[in-house]
Amino acid sequence: MNSDKDLFFTKPQIEEITKTYPTPFHLYSEKLIRENAKKLYKAFSIVPGFKNYFAVKACPNVYLMQILREEGMGFDCSSLPEMILAQKIGAKGEEIMVSSNNTPAIEFQKAFELGAIINLDDITHIPFLEESLGGKVPELICFRYNPGPLRATAEGNVIGSPQDAKYGLTRAQLFEACKIMKQKGVKRFGLHTMIASNDLRKESFVTTAEMLLDLVVEISKEVGVKFDFINLGGGIGIPYKPEQVEVDLDFVTRGVKKAYDEKILANKIAPLKIVMENGRMVTGPFDYLITRAIHEKHIYKEYIGVDACMANLMRPALYGAYHHITVLGKENAPHDHKYDVVGSLCENNDKFAIDRMLPEIKMGDLIAIHNAGAHGFAMGFNYNGKLRSAELLLRENGKVEMIRRAETTQDYFATYNFPGAKIKF
């Protein structure tokens, strides 16, 4: 969804929606999300036991999660509320994976209660987990591996180079951790890595699979443990820019299957499931942030002010990320005006585009910001007292449903406990 021709709606449709739901708002497509989920599963159907654990952090909306569960996905959770979201839509047991990251005890306890797969991020988490669970350990445990300088960083990777990332165990720690947990009675093991985010290099996912499969063979032989699965992480990128192309999933799955046959089948340690935790590529391309031009400014540069801000989509401000912009109704107009497209925060980084060539924008024009369906609404915040927008879903039957209402001023003040005064609105 990286060009002006990719829209799943028309300007008249959006004008009609705005009569009920004022801008800004996020608009998702149920049809395209379902089709994409089916495409992912079809591509990985040649891989043993494949399951995608949707990274809830990418788009934590129960309506969308329910759609994805219906399409066969589990959920990768990073917090207690994310686990509860998964639980509320009926996910249970090993349909949920909890990826540890400086995890508090209450979250380990909830994961254990749910029977979720616990994915430990560090060797020191072993005694902490055991203490949190009152001396118990799960039957299945997973460890996250950080290969450090053994793997290079992809362009656009927001995690950073592996050796500088805070995630995962070293190779030596991984062997030691498996030995420790075997002694504590763990019966089944998982091995996970997440090296890159938003990677468009198809070869890198095959290389990751080869790396993990080699480790499974080595640890299985040296430590004598049984691996239940490997988790290739997520990281499959989406083409944000018009010149970029999506990852060839068939290339990836053929390479992964070949590596599986050569390493797992050849060493007679099958069965071994291969899973992933994609979030961005599942929902990212199928949501647009719809906003309206409300101001123009002509000083040292040309500015267009819109009624959305980085509270609605933080990636451009946080990472300098590119999101394609379409001025609705002007899809075929020449891109002959250079603008900074900005929000209203008292923060100079609050920009959706810098020096972007676009059609001439008039006040009141509707603007669609592409690929906002992952790490878009989810990263929203209330700086400057800004309120987060509504999320809307275009259903397969053509109707628009509000799947999260816009925040109100009442919501903003709801957590205050101010003695002796009652805030009125």
HELIX and SHEET records of a PDB file:
HELIX    1   1 LYS A   11  THR A   18  1                                   8    
HELIX    2   2 GLU A   30  ALA A   43  1                                  14    
HELIX    3   3 PHE A   44  ILE A   46  5                                   3    
HELIX    4   4 VAL A   56  ALA A   58  5                                   3    
HELIX    5   5 VAL A   62  GLU A   70  1                                   9    
HELIX    6   6 LEU A   80  LYS A   88  1                                   9    
HELIX    7   7 GLY A   93  GLU A   95  5                                   3    
HELIX    8   8 ALA A  105  LEU A  114  1                                  10    
HELIX    9   9 HIS A  125  SER A  132  1                                   8    
HELIX   10  10 GLY A  148  LEU A  150  5                                   3    
HELIX   11  11 PRO A  162  ASP A  164  5                                   3    
HELIX   12  12 ARG A  171  GLN A  183  1                                  13    
HELIX   13  13 LYS A  202  VAL A  223  1                                  22    
HELIX   14  14 LEU A  249  TYR A  260  1                                  12    
HELIX   15  15 ASP A  261  LEU A  265  3                                   5    
HELIX   16  16 ARG A  280  THR A  283  1                                   4    
HELIX   17  17 GLY A  284  PHE A  286  5                                   3    
HELIX   18  18 ARG A  315  TYR A  319  1                                   5    
HELIX   19  19 PHE A  377  MET A  379  5                                   3    
HELIX   20  20 TYR A  383  GLY A  385  5                                   3    
HELIX   21  21 THR A  409  PHE A  413  1                                   5    
SHEET    1   A 6 ILE A 325  VAL A 327  0                                        
SHEET    2   A 6 LEU A 366  ILE A 369 -1                                        
SHEET    3   A 6 ASP A 287  HIS A 298 -1                                        
SHEET    4   A 6 PHE A  25  SER A  29 -1                                        
SHEET    5   A 6 ALA A 390  LEU A 394  1                                        
SHEET    6   A 6 VAL A 400  ARG A 404 -1                                        
SHEET    1   B 9 LYS A  51  ALA A  55  0                                        
SHEET    2   B 9 GLY A  74  CYS A  77  1                                        
SHEET    3   B 9 ILE A  96  SER A  99  1                                        
SHEET    4   B 9 ILE A 117  LEU A 120  1                                        
SHEET    5   B 9 LEU A 140  ARG A 144  1                                        
SHEET    6   B 9 ARG A 188  HIS A 192  1                                        
SHEET    7   B 9 PHE A 227  ASN A 231  1                                        
SHEET    8   B 9 LYS A 273  MET A 276  1                                        
SHEET    9   B 9 LYS A  51  ALA A  55  1                                        
SHEET    1   C 6 ILE A 325  VAL A 327  0                                        
SHEET    2   C 6 LEU A 366  ILE A 369 -1                                        
SHEET    3   C 6 ASP A 287  HIS A 298 -1                                        
SHEET    4   C 6 GLU A 302  VAL A 306 -1                                        
SHEET    5   C 6 HIS A 337  VAL A 342  1                                        
SHEET    6   C 6 LYS A 351  LEU A 358 -1                                        
END                                                                             
